[in-house]
């Protein structure tokens, strides 16, 4: 098995028993399109309700989105990292940790138009409004000439007409209607999800319907150009960083200490585990040690690839 197949196996290991087994995406093509990216919108944020009925953002999504944003910024992209009001503090907390480790500058922008343009290699934080989201999206995409759209663990409207949790309950009152970004967007889209109810996962609707509990009801309708399935969506943070490192020779993969610090920061900002609805060092009910184990497997894969390249060059 080559580098791409091994990476996909690491990313899609179904530790949580979600049941989704999607076809392997064309990872060389994903790498090619991301290496051609100039202006990228990364969108994340999935709501979870605590025992008292309060809405929080979950820990899956912000970490992966922040690492993807930092990897792309290190390659010279302009990156806008977006979430709606509930998840925005979590995204801010995560990207502050990852950007500090990577030496990437983060801009804070205000205003319905998404602020002024940003320099190459910078990340701008963007808060998506709950109301008039479609007009916001249309203006933002046009003004900033976005070339690539990457939703990461972001709810997508299902066949039932609602944004749904994995259990089939409606999330409509908790999330901005961000499907409009994908409907209005005319560039290349790369979606990340782990259950099938995430924006852009419609390409795997048949698999979601047949394999995932409540799949027929919750399966996202809209399809991205490329869909990255995962055991946990955050894993494609190190996954895409490794993919881009493999292709460029740049050290884009964050270290385990960065992920640990980022998870603690996301929890301090109000995040909860999306499966347990608890404030603990877990993501999708899996302990931090398990997630760091996935990262270590990715690091080892990159090291093996580098060693093989050196041996071949001798």
C-alpha positions in Angstrom: 0.0 0.0 0.0 1.3 3.5 -0.9 1.5 6.6 1.3 -2.0 7.7 0.3 -3.6 4.4 1.1 -1.9 4.2 4.5 -2.9 7.7 5.3 -6.5 7.1 4.4 -6.5 4.0 6.6 -5.2 6.0 9.6 -7.8 8.7 9.1 -10.8 6.4 8.6 -10.3 3.9 11.5 -13.8 3.6 13.0 -12.9 3.7 16.7 -16.2 5.1 17.7 -18.3 2.7 15.7 -20.0 5.2 13.5 -20.4 2.6 10.8 -19.5 4.8 7.8 -17.1 3.1 5.4 -16.8 5.4 2.4 -14.6 4.9 -0.7 -11.1 6.2 -0.6 -10.9 9.7 -2.1 -8.4 10.7 -4.7 -5.8 12.0 -2.3 -3.2 12.9 -4.9 -5.9 15.1 -6.6 -6.8 16.6 -3.2 -3.2 17.5 -2.7 -2.9 19.0 -6.2 -6.0 21.2 -5.7 -4.9 22.4 -2.2 -1.4 23.2 -3.5 -3.0 25.4 -6.2 -5.2 27.2 -3.6 -4.9 30.9 -3.1 -7.9 32.1 -1.1 -9.4 29.5 1.2 -12.5 29.5 3.4 -12.4 26.9 6.2 -15.8 26.6 8.0 -16.4 24.6 11.1 -18.6 24.4 14.3 -21.0 21.7 15.4 -23.4 22.4 18.3 -23.9 20.2 21.4 -26.4 20.6 24.2 -25.3 20.2 27.8 -27.3 18.6 30.7 -29.0 21.9 31.5 -30.1 22.5 27.9 -27.4 25.2 27.0 -25.9 25.1 23.6 -22.1 24.8 23.2 -19.7 24.0 20.4 -18.2 20.6 20.3 -14.5 19.7 20.5 -14.5 17.9 17.1 -14.0 20.4 14.3 -12.2 23.4 15.7 -8.9 21.6 16.2 -8.8 20.0 12.8 -10.0 23.2 11.0 -7.3 25.3 12.8 -4.5 22.9 11.8 -5.7 22.8 8.2 -5.8 26.6 8.1 -2.3 26.9 9.6 -0.9 24.4 7.1 -2.3 26.2 4.2 -1.2 29.6 5.5 2.3 28.3 5.8 2.2 27.5 2.1 1.3 31.1 1.4 -2.5 30.9 1.2 -4.9 33.6 2.4 -7.2 31.7 4.8 -10.5 32.7 6.4 -11.4 30.5 9.3 -15.2 30.7 10.0 -17.8 29.6 12.5 -21.0 31.0 13.8 -21.4 32.7 17.2 -21.6 29.7 19.5 -18.5 28.0 18.0 -16.5 31.1 17.3 -14.7 31.3 20.7 -13.7 27.7 20.3 -12.2 28.3 16.9 -10.4 31.4 18.1 -8.9 29.4 21.0 -7.8 26.5 18.8 -6.2 28.7 16.1 -4.3 30.8 18.6 -2.6 27.7 19.8 -1.8 26.2 16.4 -0.8 29.5 14.8 1.6 30.3 17.6 3.3 27.0 17.2 3.4 27.4 13.4 4.5 31.1 13.4 1.4 32.1 11.4 -0.3 35.5 11.8 -4.0 35.6 12.7 -6.1 38.7 11.9 -9.4 39.5 13.7 -11.9 41.0 11.3 -15.3 42.6 11.9 -18.3 43.5 9.8 -20.9 41.8 7.8 -18.6 42.0 4.7 -15.9 39.9 6.2 -13.4 42.8 6.6 -10.7 44.0 4.3 -8.4 41.7 2.4 -5.5 39.9 4.2 -1.9 39.3 3.1 -0.7 36.0 1.8 0.2 33.5 4.6 -2.3 35.0 7.1 -5.4 33.6 8.7 -8.5 35.8 9.3 -11.2 34.8 11.7 -14.7 35.2 10.5 -18.0 35.1 12.5 -20.9 34.0 10.4 -24.2 35.6 11.4 -27.3 33.5 12.3 -29.6 35.7 10.3 -29.3 36.7 6.6 -26.6 34.2 6.2 -27.2 33.8 2.5 -26.6 37.5 1.8 -23.5 37.4 4.0 -22.2 34.4 2.2 -22.8 35.9 -1.3 -21.1 39.1 -0.4 -18.2 37.5 1.3 -17.5 35.0 -1.5 -17.7 37.7 -4.2 -15.6 40.2 -2.3 -12.8 37.9 -1.3 -12.8 35.7 -4.5 -12.5 32.5 -2.6 -10.9 29.7 -4.6 -11.3 26.8 -2.2 -14.0 26.0 0.4 -13.3 23.4 3.2 -16.2 22.7 5.6 -14.9 20.6 8.5 -17.4 18.9 10.8 -20.1 21.4 9.9 -23.8 20.4 9.9 -25.3 19.9 6.5 -29.0 19.9 5.8 -30.4 16.4 5.4 -33.0 14.8 3.2 -35.5 15.5 5.9 -35.1 19.2 5.4 -33.3 19.8 8.7 -29.9 20.0 10.1 -29.6 16.9 12.2 -27.5 15.4 15.0 -26.3 11.8 14.7 -29.4 10.8 16.6 -31.7 12.4 14.2 -32.8 15.4 16.3 -33.1 18.8 14.7 -30.3 21.4 15.1 -32.1 24.1 13.1 -32.4 26.4 16.1 -28.8 26.1 17.0 -26.9 26.7 13.7 -26.6 29.3 11.0 -27.9 28.0 7.7 -24.4 27.7 6.1 -25.4 25.3 3.3 -25.7 28.5 1.3 -21.9 28.9 1.2 -21.6 25.6 -0.8 -24.6 26.5 -3.0 -23.2 29.9 -3.9 -19.6 28.8 -4.2 -18.0 28.3 -7.6 -14.5 27.0 -6.8 -13.2 23.7 -5.5 -14.7 22.2 -2.3 -13.1 19.7 0.1 -15.4 18.5 2.9 -14.5 16.6 6.1 -17.0 14.6 8.1 -17.3 11.4 10.2 -21.0 10.6 10.3 -22.6 11.7 7.1 -24.6 14.6 8.5 -21.9 17.1 7.7 -21.9 19.7 5.0 -20.5 18.3 1.7 -21.0 14.6 2.6 -23.8 14.1 0.0 -21.4 12.3 -2.3 -21.6 9.3 0.0 -25.4 9.4 0.5 -25.8 5.8 -0.5 -23.2 4.6 2.0 -24.6 6.8 4.7 -28.1 5.6 4.2 -27.1 2.0 4.2 -24.5 2.0 7.0 -25.2 4.7 9.5 -28.0 4.7 12.1 -30.7 7.2 11.0 -28.7 7.6 7.8 -31.6 8.0 5.4 -32.8 10.9 7.5 -29.6 12.7 8.4 -27.5 12.2 5.3 -26.3 15.6 4.0 -27.8 16.6 0.7 -25.0 18.7 -0.8 -21.8 17.2 -2.2 -18.3 18.6 -2.1 -15.9 18.0 -5.0 -13.8 15.9 -2.7 -15.0 14.3 0.5 -12.7 13.1 3.3 -14.3 10.6 5.6 -12.8 10.1 9.1 -13.2 8.1 12.2 -13.1 11.6 13.9 -13.2 14.7 11.8 -10.3 16.4 13.7 -8.0 13.7 12.4 -7.9 15.3 8.9 -6.1 18.3 10.6 -2.9 16.3 10.9 -4.0 14.2 7.9 -4.1 17.1 5.4 -1.0 18.7 7.1 0.8 15.4 6.4 -0.5 15.1 2.9 0.8 18.6 2.1 4.1 17.9 3.9 4.6 14.8 1.8 4.1 16.7 -1.4 6.1 19.8 -0.5 8.8 18.5 1.9 7.7 21.3 4.4 7.2 20.4 8.1 3.5 21.3 8.4 2.4 18.7 10.9 1.9 20.0 14.5 3.3 18.3 17.5 1.3 16.4 20.1 1.9 19.1 22.7 0.1 21.6 20.4 -2.9 19.4 20.0 -3.1 18.8 23.8 -2.8 22.6 24.5 -5.4 23.4 21.8 -7.9 20.9 23.2 -7.5 22.4 26.7 -8.0 25.9 25.2 -11.2 24.8 23.4 -12.6 23.4 26.6 -11.7 26.5 28.5 -13.5 28.5 25.8 -16.8 26.6 26.4 -16.4 23.5 24.2 -17.8 20.1 25.1 -17.3 16.5 23.9 -19.9 16.1 21.2 -20.8 12.5 22.2 -20.7 12.8 26.0 -21.7 16.5 26.3 -19.1 16.8 29.0 -16.2 19.2 29.5 -13.3 16.7 29.5 -10.1 16.0 27.5 -11.9 13.8 25.0 -13.2 14.2 21.5 -16.1 12.0 20.4 -15.8 10.1 23.6 -12.2 9.0 22.8 -9.4 10.1 25.2 -6.7 12.5 24.1 -4.2 9.7 24.2 -6.1 7.9 21.4 -6.1 11.0 19.2 -2.4 11.6 19.9 -1.9 8.0 18.8 -3.4 8.8 15.4 -1.1 11.8 15.1 1.9 9.6 15.9 0.9 7.1 13.2 0.8 10.0 10.8 4.2 11.3 11.9 5.7 7.8 11.5 4.2 7.5 8.0 5.8 10.8 7.0 9.1 9.7 8.5 9.0 6.4 6.6 8.2 8.2 3.3 11.1 10.6 3.9 13.5 7.8 4.6 12.3 5.9 1.5 12.9 9.0 -0.6 16.4 9.4 0.7 17.2 5.8 0.1 15.9 6.0 -3.5 18.0 9.1 -4.1 21.2 7.4 -3.1 
